């Protein structure tokens, strides 16, 4: 069986459990290693993989992401399909990725950031930042949060869905299941956060979808937030909150 035939089989068997973003990622990885396509799985060696990755005109981060996906497929070929005995991706050497050091804001910095964000112009960024920093919600969970999941009386928020891409080709977003079973949870919320949410609900229009933050794209919103935070003097992303 060639690598191309194996890839088609692998995707066919696993696409039901892969998100649209993951499918795009695997397809990109497959198309990036065209020299592998016609090779038989059992005859692909580490040296083949090393040469392919040495010749890829991509950043270190992109190469590492591609290698991780291809390694995953070869692991499946070993453990699930039992068509090879060894993973040729093991020990392939890539240049180290350059990562930006992340840090949490201090209490004083967070207080300063939130006070700067609390304006009509940046109210959605303010509410997003409150939910991220005070409740530990991920961006997809914040965008998927609806008013009926906020229990004002008992001061609790129930997380049971997220907002994410449904169809990348047609750029369609919507409600999706959460990533893991542990992501489904009910969070106790402080009285101060409840008051912030009440004020927001009473003073700003409610979306027809019932969402607190009615924004279409989680990816573009993440970039917008980075720009807003930088204007406020903080070189962070929402994930760091």
Buried (B, 14 or more C-beta within 10 A) or exposed (E): EBBBEBBEBBBEEBEEEEBBEEBBBBEEBBEBBEEBEEBEBEEBEBEBBBEBBEEBEEEEEBBBBBBEBBBBBBBBBBEEBEBBEEBBBEEBEBEEEEEEEEEEBEEEBBEBBBEBBBEEEBBBBBBBBBBBBBBEBBBBBBBBBBEEBBEEEEBBBBBBBBBBBBEEEEEEBBBBEBEEEEBEEEBEBEEEBBEBBEEBBEEEEBEEEEBBBBBEBBEEBBEBBBEBBEEBEBEBBBEBB
